[in-house]
Amino acid sequence: MEWLAAITTGGLAGLGLWMLLDRNLKRVVLGVVVLGNAINLGVLTAGRFFGERPAFVEAGNAVSTANPLPQALVLTAIVIGFSLFIFALALLKRTRELHGDKTTDSVSSITEQPAPDWHDSEHENDASGAEARR
Amino acid sequence: MLYLLSLIALAAIMAPGLTRLLGARTGWLLMLAPLAAFVWFVQQIPLIADGGAVMQSLSWIPALGINLSLRLDGLSLVFALLISGIGSLIVLYAGSYLSSHAHLGRFHAYLLVFMLAMLGLVLADDLVAMFVFWELTSIASFLLISFQHDKAVSRRAALQALLITGGGGLALLAGLILLGGATGNWQFSSLSAEQIEGHVLLPAIIALVLLGCFTKSAQVPFHLWLPNAMNAPTPVSAYLHSATMVKAGIYLLARLNPVLGGSVGWGTLLITFGAATAVLGAFLAFRQTDLKRLLAYTTVTVLGQLTMLIGTNTSYGLQAFVLYLVAHSLYKGALFMAVGAIDHATGTRELARLGGLIRFMPLTGAAVALAAFSNAGLPPFFGFIAKEFKYTGLIEMGHIGWAVTLVMILTNALLFAAAGLVFLQTFLGKRGDYPRTPHEVGLPMWLGPMLLAIGGFLLGAWNAWPETWLVNNAVQAMARGPVDVHLYLWGGITPALLASLMTVSLGVLFYVMRDRVRRLLDRANAAWNVSGDLIWDRLLKRVFHFAGLLAARFQHGSLRQHLVLLALAVGGLLAVGLVPALPQLLQGSYSPISPLGLAGCLLALAGGVAAAFLPGRLTLLAALGACGLGLALVFVSVNAPDVAMTQLMVETLSLIFLALVFRKMPTVPTSGARAPWKRRLHASVAILFGLSVTGALLLAVSLPLPGEIAQWYQANSLPGGHGHNVVNVILVDFRAFDTLGEILVVALSALAAASLLGTGRRFGNEHSGEDAFTSPLLRQGLRPLAWLMMAASLLVLWRGHNLPGGGFIGGLVAACGLILLVLTYGHGQIRRVLPVAPAQLIGIGLGCAAGAGILGLIAGNAFLTGLWTFPGGLPLGTPLLFDIGVFLTVFGSALHMIDKLTGVRQ
């Protein structure tokens, strides 16, 4: 079972990356989910699939159950991944409202506008230096 | 000593508040801290004069063997007296000088922080502690120079000072670490020349230490920053940039002289650089017409001379060093403060506009006269003795000494003439053309210069006192062997006296012919045509340009290129590492495949492929749903029912949100970049990434699982956590702190997302929101289902500790139920069903979870320790409360987001 899960994980990871590299922001947001799915499955797989039963214990009889720790980790990871996804979705919605449809690269050109206190002229000539020498 | 430092630190912290209360009079109160230090240091004089030392140590970073050890010996004492004594006067002076400034409190605080750092620097016995204080003085100096930060000149000067001294500081750090490493000794007091003699690293240590000291003490070619630093308010110039901070480099040279002074290069370097600095400073000083800049350049000269004197390593030279150090701090501090007073009173510092001031400012004038006499090196002032010893020390050195003496005579003559400019031209002669009618300044402003100037006079006239109590021990501390100290005003007709006479006559000549000398210097400067500041500016511009070029190469702003690079690096590295492990991957023993798992995997992959390639909106939604559903099937097949339920609920909610947002967006085109080569690149990067992830995971699972952690949880879940569901017990008990952090993240991102989702066109009425469904069938059918789900969620929460379920799943189920109602009946349903707003629900949830932890704390256990009671056999415990907190947080988060999203018409 592990090798099947590993292949699925790899496949989903590759697909997720492909989606993140897409020009369309909507698909990028979906890519976050697919990559998240891959990671969740990967973590669970790394804990090995041993045991015949889910991780429930009874008093007195020790039975071989599944590894509970990665399950706990993945459970919270899924919920956090959900809130991250909604946040990405909200960003997508807001970006569209403010700037219209944007491709991935043109988003960074919007967000990377120079800081408000940046003055090009200060760095073009030696105004400040000349002043000091006076 | 530690208490004194703490006292000054306390004064620095309280300074802004006190100044707001007391205004300009705060100086009187704040000066008590340095004054207390001064008094304490004075009390230590007899002890130190007997050859003792005061030690104090505080363990600071024991793991690295770094102690905050302080040691007061002769050399430290001289410096400490100067720092605390002049410091007290400066604090007083500053209160008056900047009385009308809005940020006087801040200024006081910076000044006291500097004082703390400087005292720490001269007292520290530990190399690392000394360096920390050293850097702190640089930072304090930066803040003080840029105090008038609304002026571009001040900002530039501050940055220049910080870059030069900070850069030197780095070199010094390297030097000190090499020194400590080579000797195995990290205390100044236990370092000795034998430990380092002939060591292979010695030249490097000397070079690095000298670089640090030279930048700090403004030696050529690093002298640039000091005159520019005069843009700071005058108290700063008087204190930092003449009396104390610039002497830090000199102090360290003196401190390390016994250790490093043995090598040939040390003396030569010190004398060469010192002499160059002295000459350059003197010439530049004489050219200035601004009193303050003139004094700044004379400071450069003196720093050069001091460096040179350490380099002589003769007994007279070292005595001269200590004498001159004290004399200069006294008279230069006085002169700077007086110049500030003149500026304050007349509104100008230009020599050409000053003259005849003695009539208006007799007290300041008297102080300047005394200080200038000491500066000029006339008897019986302290400066005279210092000058005599300087000459004797240099002449003792032989041929080089004579050459250097000539340099010294020349620079001292120029200093003499400069002193003349400061006193004669400013205070005597005919009345100047002042912008303001001058007046005598207040007591706080003339007291400082007067006391310092009188001090310089008294120390010279009664020179037995400093000899016995101060100079002797300072010289012993920095000399390489025992030295006999004897101060005198009249030593008979010696070569040194002749040199003094030459100096004075040359100085008088320079003063009388001052205009011609200046013209000559200006012409020489025009021919020489090198401006250090210009070079500095160009250099800085180059550095910025280079940095910009480098940054632009990596910060190109294309997210996709970043991602490609990242994925290539990760994938490539993994692939390279995986190739040798290939045989092992094929031999691993894996658990058998279940049909459900196979179906799930295929469904997940198919969904992923569809989501990655197909165009459209609903198609993508369905594809994503299939992917998540497939994953849930896999989770079921590997005995993880809790995870599968969570996945299912999350997938449902995700799709609802996605549908609501995508509904108003244009369709998504087929995936892939336009350019074929780019498409191929992205595809190959994605394939490489996927393959290496698969390979890495396979390699991991083919190895046996290390540790017994799973077994530990299984064994302790029931006895320790009173729960059969190990996964849930881990979440709410064993790793509850982790979970607390996670629900905090969920809450925060929900709040952030909600504020973004809630924007859009509002049509006047806040309560309008999205349209509801109008189908009666749906309306009637869904209401019972929704209520059933919400009831079930409570059951899921309750039984979660023993059976599949828990707070996370329960919260998600409840959210699904309520959202069903919202979709059917409209946005108003949330407030109709819930008594509180969803955002408050989040708060209550986090409160429950944290409260469950605090209960454990109250009971005397660690935070989040589970407490249990069994009323009537019913297991109740704080983990249950914690799980309720998780439930409420998750429930509230999902609702808060849907509330905002559907609250406005999109």
Interface residues (C-beta under 8 A of the other chain):
Chain A: M1 E2 W3 L4 A5 A6 I7 T8 T9 G10 G11 L12 A13 G14 L15 G16 L17 W18 M19 L20 L21 D22 R23 N24 K26 R27 L30 G31 V33 V34 N37 A38 N40 L41 G42 L44 T45 A46 G47 R48 F49 F50 G51 E52 R53 P54 A55 F56 V57 E58 A59 A62 T65 A66 N67 P68 L69 Q71 A72 V74 L75 T76 I78 V79 I80 G81 F82 S83 L84 F85 I86 F87 L89 A90 L91 L92 K93 R94 R96 E97 D101 T104 D105 V107 S108 S109 E112 H123 D126 A127 S128 G129 E131 A132 R133
Chain B: A152 V153 R155 R156 A157 N228 N231 S531 D533 L534 W536 D537 K541 F544 G557 S558 L559 R560 L563 V564 A567 G588 Y590 S591 P592 I593 S594 G597 L598 C601 A604 L605 G608 V609 A611 A612 L620 L624 C627 G628 L631 V634 F635 S637 V638 N639 A640 P641 D642 V643 T646 Q647 V650 L653 S654 F657 L658 V661 F662 M665 P666 V668 P669 S671 G672 A673 R674 H682 A683 V685 A686 I687 F689 G690 L691 S692 V693 T694 G695 L697 L698 A700 V701 L705 I709 A710 Y713 Q714 A715 S717 L718 H724 N725 V726 V727 I730 L731 R735 D738 T739 E742 V745 V746 S749 A750 A752 A753 A754 L756 L757 T759 G760 N802 L803 P804 F808 L812 V890 S893 M897
